[in-house]
């Protein structure tokens, strides 16, 4: 091997090493974009979906809870609660407005606790349990409130029927956040 061949190999090695280092530098990453595969796209979509599910539930619960502080919303839920065998007794203790405040506070509290999942999964699980109880009670209104169906079984009225049916999906979301929070708690404990 001649000295010029050795020099040429050395120069090629330096160029290869320099280009590898260059590609790893933050300002040159656009020269070598990461490969997007179906697996990485699926993972990204799953992570984004989980965030939308969790924090979408947080927004919905907090918003509905905040509305309970207004007279019109407290009055709007009064017939639903008054016909519920599970909750009607509360009007013997609280006024319509006071019960609206209490329910709104419970919903806002559940939303805040669910939002804490990245910091405290166990606390988030408690918020999810609150949400499950809230949605189970509102789903029960489908069976106890007069006027839910219009014209027979399966035909929901606009109000309150279609208003209440969405709570089945929200119950599923609350159950998912509960499972996710409990799973995160288990993963945190096993990692420690």
C-alpha positions in Angstrom: 0.0 0.0 0.0 1.5 3.3 -1.0 1.6 6.4 1.2 -0.9 8.2 -1.1 -3.4 5.3 -0.6 -3.0 5.6 3.2 -3.5 9.4 3.0 -6.5 9.0 0.8 -8.1 6.5 3.3 -7.3 8.8 6.2 -9.0 11.7 4.4 -12.0 9.6 3.5 -12.3 8.5 7.2 -12.1 12.1 8.4 -14.8 13.2 5.9 -17.1 10.3 6.9 -16.6 11.1 10.6 -17.2 14.8 10.1 -20.4 14.2 8.1 -21.7 11.9 10.8 -21.0 14.5 13.4 -22.6 17.2 11.2 -25.8 15.2 10.8 -26.1 14.9 14.6 -25.8 18.6 15.1 -29.2 20.2 16.0 -29.1 22.9 13.3 -28.4 20.4 10.5 -31.1 17.8 11.3 -33.1 18.9 8.3 -30.4 17.3 6.2 -31.3 13.9 7.6 -34.9 13.9 8.6 -36.2 11.0 10.7 -37.8 8.1 8.9 -41.6 8.1 9.4 -43.0 4.6 9.4 -46.4 3.3 10.0 -45.3 2.3 13.6 -44.0 5.7 14.5 -47.1 7.4 12.9 -49.4 5.1 14.8 -47.6 5.8 18.1 -47.7 9.6 17.5 -51.4 9.4 16.7 -52.1 7.3 19.8 -50.2 9.7 22.1 -52.0 12.7 20.5 -55.3 10.9 20.9 -54.7 10.0 24.5 -53.9 13.6 25.3 -57.1 14.8 23.5 -59.2 12.2 25.3 -57.8 13.1 28.8 -57.7 16.9 28.4 -60.9 16.9 26.4 -62.7 15.3 29.3 -61.1 17.8 31.6 -62.4 20.7 29.5 -65.9 19.2 29.2 -66.2 18.5 33.0 -64.8 21.9 34.0 -67.1 23.7 31.5 -70.2 21.8 32.5 -69.3 22.3 36.2 -68.8 26.0 35.7 -72.2 26.3 34.0 -73.8 24.9 37.2 -73.0 28.2 38.9 -75.5 30.0 36.7 -79.2 30.1 37.5 -80.3 28.9 34.1 -78.2 25.7 34.3 -79.2 24.9 37.9 -82.8 25.3 36.9 -82.3 23.2 33.7 -81.0 20.2 35.7 -83.7 20.5 38.4 -86.3 18.2 36.6 -83.6 15.6 35.9 -82.6 15.4 39.5 -86.2 15.7 40.8 -87.2 12.5 39.0 -84.1 10.5 39.9 -84.6 8.0 42.7 -80.9 8.2 43.4 -80.6 12.0 43.7 -84.1 13.5 44.3 -83.6 13.4 48.1 -80.9 16.1 47.7 -83.6 18.8 47.1 -84.9 18.0 50.7 -81.5 19.3 51.9 -80.4 21.9 49.3 -82.0 24.5 47.3 -81.8 24.3 43.5 -79.0 26.9 43.4 -77.0 25.3 46.2 -77.2 21.9 44.7 -76.1 23.4 41.4 -73.0 24.9 43.2 -72.2 21.6 44.8 -72.5 19.6 41.6 -70.6 22.2 39.7 -67.8 22.1 42.3 -67.7 18.3 42.2 -67.3 18.4 38.4 -64.6 21.1 38.4 -62.8 19.1 41.2 -62.9 15.9 39.1 -61.6 17.8 36.1 -58.7 19.3 38.0 -57.8 15.9 39.5 -57.9 14.2 36.2 -55.6 16.8 34.7 -52.9 16.0 37.4 -52.1 12.6 35.9 -48.6 13.5 34.7 -47.7 14.6 38.2 -49.8 12.4 40.5 -51.4 9.4 38.8 -53.1 8.2 42.0 -54.8 11.6 42.5 -55.9 11.5 38.8 -57.4 8.1 39.4 -59.5 9.6 42.2 -60.7 12.3 39.8 -61.6 9.6 37.2 -63.6 7.7 39.9 -65.5 11.0 40.5 -66.2 11.4 36.8 -67.4 7.8 36.5 -69.9 8.4 39.3 -71.0 11.6 37.8 -71.6 10.0 34.4 -73.3 7.0 35.9 -75.7 9.2 37.7 -76.5 11.3 34.6 -76.9 8.2 32.5 -79.5 7.0 35.0 -81.6 10.1 34.0 -82.2 8.4 30.7 -84.4 5.8 32.5 -86.0 8.1 35.2 -86.8 11.4 33.5 -90.1 11.7 31.7 -89.9 12.9 28.1 -86.5 11.2 27.3 -88.1 9.3 24.5 -90.4 10.6 21.8 -92.8 8.2 20.2 -91.5 5.0 21.7 -88.4 3.1 22.7 -85.2 4.1 21.0 -86.4 7.4 19.7 -84.7 10.0 21.8 -86.2 13.5 22.3 -84.0 16.5 21.6 -84.0 17.5 25.3 -83.4 15.7 27.5 -82.8 12.5 25.5 -80.1 13.6 23.1 -78.6 15.8 25.8 -78.0 12.8 28.1 -77.0 10.1 25.6 -73.5 11.6 25.1 -72.7 10.7 28.7 -72.3 7.1 27.7 -69.2 8.1 25.7 -68.0 10.3 28.5 -68.4 7.4 30.9 -66.2 5.4 28.6 -63.6 8.2 28.5 -63.7 8.5 32.3 -63.1 4.7 32.6 -60.2 4.9 30.2 -58.6 7.8 32.2 -59.1 5.7 35.4 -57.3 2.7 33.8 -54.6 4.9 32.4 -53.9 6.6 35.7 -53.9 3.3 37.6 -51.5 1.8 35.0 -49.2 4.8 35.3 -49.2 4.4 39.1 -48.2 0.7 38.7 -45.5 1.6 36.1 -44.1 4.3 38.4 -44.0 1.9 41.4 -42.3 -0.9 39.5 -39.7 1.5 38.0 -38.8 2.7 41.5 
